[in-house]
Amino acid sequence: MAKKQGTKGTTGPGTSTIAQNKKARFDYHIEQHFEAGLVLEGWEVKSLRAGKVQLVDSYVFIKNGEAWITNALITPLLAASTHIKPEQNRTRKLLLHQYEINQLIGAVERKGYTLIALSIYWKKGRAKLDLGLAKGKQEHDKRATSRDRDWSREKQRILKAGK
């Protein structure tokens, strides 16, 4: 039997995207990407497989030399076990190498960067988080991004109609 590929889009060979934070790319300039593992409970993994996750208001912080994600909403399934009380917005630990954490600490504390969760995806059967080191955009930057996006859409329409 062949290996099943994800249907929600791919981020690389053997990976499939579960959820994306599209608002983050509009609000921030993403300078650098990091891949982090997630420490999850069993019901959370089942919910991820069902695609019941939202990253819109989530952010990452570093405390005591460890990376944590908060406000990532993982909705429990109705068939979750009855002996546990699932917490949707609990703070979850991220798995990163120590040198990556040190690099993130330096950027956040000294240079004023922000850590943003960009997407969650499967990689070799494990849930991974695409973490972005970002600087906030100002209002005129957001307008320029919107204008560029609209122009590229209009350009595609013109080219399509011209064929």
N, C-alpha and C positions, 0 to 999 in steps of 0.2 A: 504494500500500500504506500502510495506517495505521501510525502510530507505536506501538510496543509499550509497554504500561504494565507496571510492576513488579507482581509478584504477592505480595510479602511485606509489603505495607502501604505507605502513602505518608506522607511527612512534609510534603508541600506539592505545589503544581502542578508536574508534570513530574519528580517525584522518587520514588525507591523505596528503602526501607530494606533494607540488606544484613544488618546485625547491630546488636543493642542490648545495652547493659550494664544489665540490670534491677537487678542488685545495687547499683549506684551510687545509684539513687534511694532504696533502702532504707537505705543506710549514710550518706548525705550529704544535707544541705539544699542544693539547687541554687539559687544566687543569680542567676547570669547565664549566658547561653548565647553561644557564639561559633562561627562556622562557619570551619573551616580546610580548606585543600586538603592532600592527601597526596602526597608524592614517593614513587612506587612504581616497581618494576621490572616488566617485561612479564609474568613468571610470576605476580606478585602480583595484577595486574589480572585475569588469567584466573581465578585462585582466587577473587577477590572476585565475579566474575560467576557462579561456581559456588556462592557462599555459604559458602566454607570459611574463615570468620574468627570469632575469639572475642575479646571485649573485657573479659572478666571481671576479670582481674588487671592490666589495663593502666593506666598513668598517664602524665601529661604533665609534663615538666620544661622549664625554660628555662635554656639554657647559652650564654654568649657572645652574648646578644641574639637567639637563635634558639629556636624551640619544637620539641621532640622528643617523640615518643611511644615508649614502650618496653613490652615484655611484651604487645603485641597479637599474638596468634597467628594467622598466616595460613598455613594448611597448603598445601603445594605439591600440584598435581595429579600424578597418575601419569604423565601425558603431557607433563610439563614437559621442556624441552630437556635434552639429555644433556651439553651442554658447560658448564653452569652448576651450581653447588652452592647450591641454595636454602637460605637461613637463615630458619627460621620466626619466631624471636623477635628479629629484628634491630631496632635502633633506627631509626625512620623520621622524616624531617624533616617538619614541618608548615609550611604556607604561610599566613602571617598578615600583615596590614599592620603597619607599624612602630608606629603609635599603639596598635594592639591589643596588641602585645607589651609596650609600655611600661605599658599599663594592667594587664596580667596580672602583670608584674614587681612593680608597686606593691602589688597585692592579695596576692600570694603572700609577698613578703618583709616587708612592713610590717603587714599585717592578719591574717596567718596562714591564708589560704585555701589550698585544694588544687585542682589542675587534674585533672579526671576526664574520660576519654573516655566519652561517653554513647551515641553511635551512629555508624555509618558508613552512608552512603546515596549514591545516584547523583543528581547534579543536572546536567542538560544534558550527559550522557555523561561526567562527571568524578566521581571519588570524593571525597566530602567527609566531614569528621569533625565531629560535633556535640560541642563541647568545653564542659564545664560548670565554672564557678567555684563551688566548693563549700566548705561548712564541715561537719566531721564531726558526726554525730548521737551523742548519748549513749545509753546502754542504755534509759533510760526513754522517750526519744523514739522508739526503734525499737519498743518495746512498744506505745506509743500508735498508731503508724502501723499496726501489725499489727492492733490492736483495731479501729481505724476501718475498715480494709479488710474485716475479718470482718463487722462490723456492716453495712456497705453491701451485702455479698454476701447476708447474711441478710435484709435489708430488701427486696432485689430478689426473693428467693424468696417472701417473704410477700406482696408486691404481685402477683406472678405467680399465686400460688395463690388470691388473693382475686378474681381476674377471672372 
